[in-house]
Amino acid sequence: MDHRRFIALTGILAAAVAIGGPAAASTGPAVGQSSISSATAGAAYSSSHRGGDWGRHDEKFDYYLALGDSLAAGVQPNAQGQSLPTNQGYAMDLAAALRDDNRHLSFVDLGCPGETTTSMLNGGCPFPHSYSDQTDAAASFLAQHKHARVLVTIDIGANNVDGCATASGIDTSCVVAGLQTAATDLPKILGKLKAAAGRHVEFVAMNYYDPFLAAWLSGPAGQAEATASVQLSGQLNGVLSAAYQAFGVKVADVSARFKTTQFTPLVQLTPSLKVPLNVARICQWTWMCAPAPVGPNIHANKAGYEEIADAFEAIVDPR
């Protein structure tokens, strides 16, 4: 997800001060460098690890391959408000949890900030990467590790519609076009990945939380916008879930984890302010309610990424 498309919201959230965490995220390795920087490293892994793929009978996974957009890359804002990859994303948290039972696990992160379903399929992600497109890079890695036990996680689709929310409201025609594109692209992405995967590959995807719920804090007009945004979030998650279900891919319910549809009960956000539960979760687990220049920023903070990782862990048996 690209926070630059949400600049229109920058004036609405000064009342909720830095609830989500420190003033700036600590940056870590560049995207894709947790274990490899691109699919070209797959050849190196195949030569050094192929013989060991079957040698870990007490472990479930040899590799964890993270795919998707900025959430897969662990993006957070720094003190100047720049969105940068960090070592505190959900994929990093999940890899650490998996290593409790899979101590030889190799972690490969190909997530690309700003990725849409179209750029994931055809190339053109705005963040620099050494591969031409993420889908082919992932398929190449899977093909080179046909006999390995691989967990693949996927988050993609939010950037198809994120630009549809503007200062004047939600552009319905933009939403329809974005959802149609996701519905067309995602089966092609999943088809390529499934065709390249060996018998011991487990795919798990996620749906999305709704960062626009933070508009609730700006008053009646913002509350109407927040309510409409939940409908948009539900439409997007419905399209994603239908595609994943068609390909037998389990879905981590991040939307439910963030209580996205729950406007009740009211909970204490600050000593003087009560807000709906779903709004509180966005303020607590993302940077949307942080003061400028760090916020508002749609990305999860450290606590939020941990919650996303927990949603994945709930349906991934590490043993």
Buried (B, 14 or more C-beta within 10 A) or exposed (E): BBBEBBEEBBEBBBEBEBBBBEEBBEBBBBBBBBBBBBBEBBEEBBEEBBEEBEEBEEBBBBBBBBBBBBBBBBBBBBEEBBBBBBEBBBBBBBBEBBBEBBEBBBBBBBBBBBBBBBBBBBBBBBBEBEBBBBBBBBBBBBBBBBEBBBBBBBBBBBBBBBBBBBEEEBBEEBBEBBBEBBBEBBBBBBBBBBEBBBEBBBBBBBBBBBBBBBBBBBEEEBBEBBBBBBEBBBBBBEBBBEBBEEBEBBBBBBBBBBBBBBBEEEBEBBEEBEBBBBBBBBBBBBBBBBBEBBBBBBBBBBBBBBBBBBBBBEEBEBE
